[in-house]
Amino acid sequence: MEKELTWSIKTWEKTAAEPDDPPLTERGILQARKTGQKLRTEPHKIEHIFCSPFLRCLQTATEIAEELDLQIKVEYGLSEWFKKSWFTKMPALDLNVIQSAFSRVDKSYKSFYELKNFPESLTECCLRFEKTTLNLITNFMEKDKNILLVSHGVAMEYVPARLNPNLTLQDIPSFCCITRLDRRFTPPPPSSSSFVTSLSYFWKQSELFASDEHLIGYL
């Protein structure tokens, strides 16, 4: 997650051209850059970056992609929760505009998920995250391969919690934290179709859960 402008300037959205899609603050950009620098020093090499189409996530992913020299795959299934009270309308999130604005975006990648529901319930949002995450893991992770998902608070809280029901409040990620989940190299259950069963079978929670030590002095 990242520090966005509406958290810092509460009146900004009243005059903004895109109030439902705010950018990062300068501090948010710095946090994203620090996150990229931390990931560059990690022994677990990242092969793919998947990112929400929202501006603040794209800015975060760009800073990370610059450090890792990778392209960004825009995945609409990682979008913010379209909660009715949070949005005045469906944000544009135009892929052509995104590709023009961010040179690191991979133009060959086709998003797995197409946005259909607006507004959406929390249940619909979580189901979207489930389907998207499982698809990305299934199609882009081979042995010793790692992927990075850049998304929003709901996704970053919900997905780890589904994998580890013993999480407590202090485990909830902070801005630009790094949550690492280690894959189990065992075959998936042959008849499993539910997210919890199949995804939990693939993964175990690592001891580096929700680490933001790289941001000491920048929060």
Backbone hydrogen bonds, N-H to C=O, Kabsch-Sander energy under -0.5 kcal/mol:
donor,donor_aa,acceptor,acceptor_aa,energy
4,E,2,E,-0.7
5,L,23,P,-2.6
7,W,4,E,-1.0
8,S,4,E,-0.8
8,S,5,L,-0.8
9,I,5,L,-2.8
10,K,8,S,-0.5
12,W,9,I,-1.6
14,K,11,T,-1.3
15,T,12,W,-1.5
16,A,12,W,-0.8
21,D,18,E,-1.9
25,T,3,K,-1.4
29,I,25,T,-2.1
30,L,26,E,-2.0
31,Q,27,R,-2.6
32,A,28,G,-2.3
33,R,29,I,-2.2
34,K,30,L,-2.5
35,T,31,Q,-2.1
36,G,32,A,-2.2
37,Q,33,R,-2.3
38,K,34,K,-2.2
39,L,35,T,-2.5
40,R,36,G,-2.0
41,T,37,Q,-0.9
41,T,38,K,-0.8
42,E,38,K,-0.6
42,E,39,L,-0.8
45,K,43,P,-1.1
47,E,146,N,-3.1
48,H,146,N,-1.1
49,I,71,Q,-0.6
50,F,148,L,-3.2
51,C,73,K,-2.6
52,S,150,V,-2.2
56,R,22,P,-0.7
57,C,54,F,-0.5
58,L,54,F,-2.3
59,Q,55,L,-2.6
60,T,56,R,-1.8
61,A,57,C,-3.3
62,T,58,L,-2.2
63,E,59,Q,-1.8
64,I,60,T,-1.8
65,A,61,A,-3.3
66,E,62,T,-2.3
67,E,63,E,-1.4
68,L,64,I,-2.1
69,D,65,A,-1.6
70,L,65,A,-1.5
72,I,104,R,-2.8
73,K,49,I,-3.1
73,K,71,Q,-0.5
74,V,72,I,-0.7
75,E,51,C,-3.0
75,E,73,K,-0.6
76,Y,74,V,-0.6
78,L,75,E,-1.7
79,S,76,Y,-1.6
83,K,81,W,-2.0
86,W,83,K,-1.7
87,F,83,K,-1.1
98,I,94,D,-2.3
99,Q,95,L,-2.8
100,S,96,N,-1.7
101,A,97,V,-1.9
102,F,98,I,-2.1
103,S,101,A,-0.6
105,V,102,F,-1.5
106,D,72,I,-3.2
107,K,105,V,-0.8
109,Y,106,D,-1.0
111,S,109,Y,-0.5
115,L,113,Y,-0.5
118,F,116,K,-0.5
120,E,82,F,-2.7
125,C,121,S,-2.3
126,C,122,L,-2.7
127,L,123,T,-2.2
128,R,124,E,-1.9
129,F,125,C,-2.1
130,E,126,C,-2.4
131,K,127,L,-2.6
132,T,128,R,-2.3
133,T,129,F,-2.8
134,L,130,E,-2.3
135,N,131,K,-2.0
136,L,132,T,-2.4
137,I,133,T,-2.3
138,T,134,L,-2.5
139,N,135,N,-2.3
140,F,136,L,-2.0
141,M,137,I,-1.2
142,E,140,F,-0.6
145,K,142,E,-2.2
146,N,45,K,-0.5
148,L,48,H,-2.4
150,V,50,F,-2.8
150,V,148,L,-0.5
151,S,149,L,-0.6
156,M,152,H,-2.8
157,E,153,G,-1.9
158,Y,154,V,-2.8
159,V,155,A,-2.3
161,A,157,E,-1.4
162,R,158,Y,-2.1
163,L,159,V,-1.3
164,N,160,P,-2.1
167,L,164,N,-1.5
171,D,168,T,-2.0
172,I,169,L,-1.7
176,C,1,M,-5.7
177,C,174,S,-1.5
178,I,211,S,-2.8
179,T,177,C,-0.6
180,R,178,I,-0.6
182,D,204,K,-1.7
184,R,202,F,-5.2
185,F,183,R,-0.6
186,T,184,R,-2.0
192,S,189,P,-1.1
198,S,194,S,-2.2
199,L,195,F,-2.8
200,S,195,F,-0.5
200,S,196,V,-1.9
201,Y,197,T,-1.4
202,F,198,S,-1.3
203,W,199,L,-1.4
204,K,182,D,-2.2
206,S,180,R,-1.1
209,F,206,S,-1.0
211,S,178,I,-2.3
211,S,208,L,-1.0
215,L,212,D,-1.9
216,I,213,E,-1.5
218,Y,215,L,-3.1
219,L,215,L,-0.6
